Amino acid sequence: MKRSQSQAQRIRDYFAKHPGKTVPEVAKAMGLKYQIVYVVKRGMDKKAKPKQEWKVVHVSTSDNSIEHAMHVEMHEPPSDPVNHPAHYKVGGIETIDFIEAKRLNYNLGNAVKYITRADHKGNRKQDIEKAVWYLQRELSHTL
């Protein structure tokens, strides 16, 4: 008797056959919730990416002598869903860093937050509606 495939395995197989597809596209194509596909994809990405271990970087002194060479050890910190969630780091810059760099107020900052996470958190329509709500609130205080 053949054992049926798990939902997670079907998702992994779909990604294998369609490597260019995004999580929302796969969720829609398979009729699944975004969150389920996201969790499976994230697990796939973790397994595919080799765990980053300590890297040794050789730094020489100005006279380039071996005796004065130093070793600098660096490592990438593990993912931190509280302080640095993945859905706020898409694009190479954290949303909070952008908001602070632009000195946006609370309403505009939240609008940016919901816009930037809309395609990565699970409920795009709701996130866009929240962004619009904050923008309308900002407009009402500006007028």
C-alpha positions in Angstrom: 0.0 0.0 0.0 1.5 3.3 -1.1 1.7 6.0 1.5 0.3 9.4 0.5 2.6 12.4 0.3 2.4 15.0 3.1 1.2 18.5 2.3 4.7 19.8 3.0 6.3 17.3 0.6 3.8 18.3 -2.2 4.8 22.0 -1.6 8.5 21.1 -1.8 7.9 19.1 -5.0 6.0 22.1 -6.5 8.9 24.4 -5.7 11.3 21.9 -7.2 9.3 21.8 -10.4 8.7 25.6 -10.5 11.9 27.2 -9.0 11.0 30.7 -10.0 7.6 30.8 -8.2 7.0 32.9 -5.2 5.3 31.8 -2.0 2.0 33.7 -2.9 2.0 32.2 -6.3 2.5 28.6 -5.0 -0.2 29.1 -2.3 -2.6 30.3 -4.9 -1.8 27.6 -7.4 -2.1 24.9 -4.8 -5.1 26.4 -3.1 -3.3 26.7 0.3 -2.9 29.3 2.9 0.1 31.6 2.4 1.4 30.8 5.9 1.6 27.1 5.3 3.6 27.5 2.1 5.8 30.2 3.7 6.8 27.9 6.6 7.7 25.0 4.2 9.6 27.3 1.9 11.5 28.9 4.8 12.5 25.4 6.0 13.6 24.6 2.5 15.7 27.7 2.4 17.3 26.9 5.7 18.3 23.4 4.6 19.5 24.7 1.2 21.7 27.4 2.6 24.7 25.9 4.4 24.8 26.9 8.0 27.3 29.8 8.4 30.1 28.9 10.6 33.0 31.0 11.8 35.0 32.5 9.0 38.6 33.3 9.4 39.8 36.5 7.8 43.5 37.2 7.6 44.4 40.8 8.2 48.0 41.9 7.8 49.7 44.9 9.3 51.0 47.8 7.2 54.5 46.2 6.9 52.8 42.9 5.6 54.9 40.8 7.9 53.6 37.3 8.8 54.8 37.7 12.4 52.4 40.7 12.9 49.4 39.1 11.1 46.2 38.8 13.1 43.2 36.5 12.7 39.8 38.0 12.9 36.9 35.7 13.4 33.4 36.7 12.3 30.1 35.0 12.1 26.6 35.9 11.0 24.1 35.9 13.9 21.2 33.5 13.6 17.7 34.7 12.5 15.9 36.7 15.1 12.1 36.9 14.6 11.7 39.4 17.5 14.5 42.0 16.8 15.1 41.4 13.1 12.1 39.6 11.4 12.8 38.3 7.9 9.7 40.0 6.5 11.1 43.4 7.4 14.6 42.7 5.9 13.5 41.9 2.3 15.4 44.1 -0.1 18.5 44.3 2.0 17.4 47.1 4.4 15.3 46.7 7.5 12.1 48.7 7.3 12.7 50.3 10.7 16.1 51.6 9.4 14.4 53.2 6.4 11.6 54.8 8.6 14.2 56.2 11.0 16.5 57.4 8.2 13.6 59.3 6.7 12.4 60.5 10.1 8.8 59.5 9.4 6.2 60.0 12.1 4.1 57.2 13.6 1.4 57.2 11.0 3.7 57.4 8.0 6.1 54.9 9.5 3.3 52.4 10.1 2.1 52.9 6.5 5.6 52.1 5.2 5.8 49.1 7.5 2.5 47.6 6.2 3.4 48.3 2.6 6.8 46.7 2.8 5.6 43.5 4.5 2.4 43.1 2.4 3.8 40.5 0.1 5.8 38.6 2.8 3.6 38.3 5.9 0.5 36.5 4.7 -2.4 38.8 4.2 -1.5 41.3 1.5 -5.0 42.9 1.2 -5.3 43.4 5.0 -1.8 44.9 5.2 -2.5 47.3 2.3 -5.8 48.3 4.0 -3.9 49.0 7.2 -1.4 51.2 5.3 -4.3 53.1 3.8 -5.9 53.6 7.2 -2.7 55.1 8.6 -2.3 57.3 5.5 -5.9 58.6 5.9 -5.3 59.2 9.6 -2.2 61.2 8.7 -4.1 63.2 6.1 -6.9 64.0 8.6 -4.3 65.4 11.1 -2.6 67.4 8.3 -5.7 69.2 7.0 
